[in-house]
Amino acid sequence: MSHEALGPQFAEHLASFSAPADSGRGLCERVSENFCRHLGERGINAGTRDFADPVNPHAGALKGVSHTVVEHAGHVIDWTAQQFWPDAPKPLVEPLEAYRKRFRMDYG
């Protein structure tokens, strides 16, 4: 699933956001909050959502960790998914119901 489900204008908001090149550990909360601010400045309501304990991460990924993403219009925007799944697009955009299957815990 990609950002097309959120419409062409949302694609512009993704493209205009300056996400850090590094998708490493510990950046998810800061990047997600910055993207929420970026959207808010454009009149779009979005919030953060926390998950924990990724399912099937790559061998070097931490397990049992908390992970923060952006939630908007029933979708998740994850700018740092590559720390768990190196082949994930940047950002990873999926419907919330599909994304929930990537983690064992959803803190809402």
Secondary structure as the mmCIF struct_conf table of DSSP 4:
data_model
#
loop_
_struct_conf.conf_type_id
_struct_conf.id
_struct_conf.beg_label_comp_id
_struct_conf.beg_label_asym_id
_struct_conf.beg_label_seq_id
_struct_conf.end_label_comp_id
_struct_conf.end_label_asym_id
_struct_conf.end_label_seq_id
HELX_RH_3T_P HELX_RH_3T_P1 HIS A 3 LEU A 6
HELX_RH_AL_P HELX_RH_AL_P1 PRO A 8 ALA A 15
TURN_TY1_P TURN_TY1_P1 SER A 16 SER A 16
BEND BEND1 PHE A 17 PHE A 17
BEND BEND2 ALA A 21 ALA A 21
TURN_TY1_P TURN_TY1_P2 ARG A 25 GLY A 26
HELX_RH_AL_P HELX_RH_AL_P2 CYS A 28 GLY A 40
TURN_TY1_P TURN_TY1_P3 GLU A 41 GLY A 43
STRN STRN1 GLY A 47 PRO A 54
BEND BEND3 VAL A 55 ASN A 56
TURN_TY1_P TURN_TY1_P4 ALA A 59 GLY A 60
BEND BEND4 ALA A 61 ALA A 61
BEND BEND5 LYS A 63 GLY A 64
STRN STRN2 SER A 66 HIS A 72
TURN_TY1_P TURN_TY1_P5 ALA A 73 GLY A 74
STRN STRN3 HIS A 75 ASP A 78
TURN_TY1_P TURN_TY1_P6 TRP A 79 THR A 80
HELX_RH_3T_P HELX_RH_3T_P2 ALA A 81 GLN A 83
TURN_TY1_P TURN_TY1_P7 PHE A 84 PHE A 84
TURN_TY1_P TURN_TY1_P8 PRO A 86 ASP A 87
BEND BEND6 ALA A 88 ALA A 88
BEND BEND7 LYS A 90 PRO A 91
STRN STRN4 LEU A 92 PRO A 95
HELX_RH_AL_P HELX_RH_AL_P3 LEU A 96 ARG A 100
TURN_TY1_P TURN_TY1_P9 LYS A 101 ARG A 102
STRN STRN5 PHE A 103 ASP A 106
#
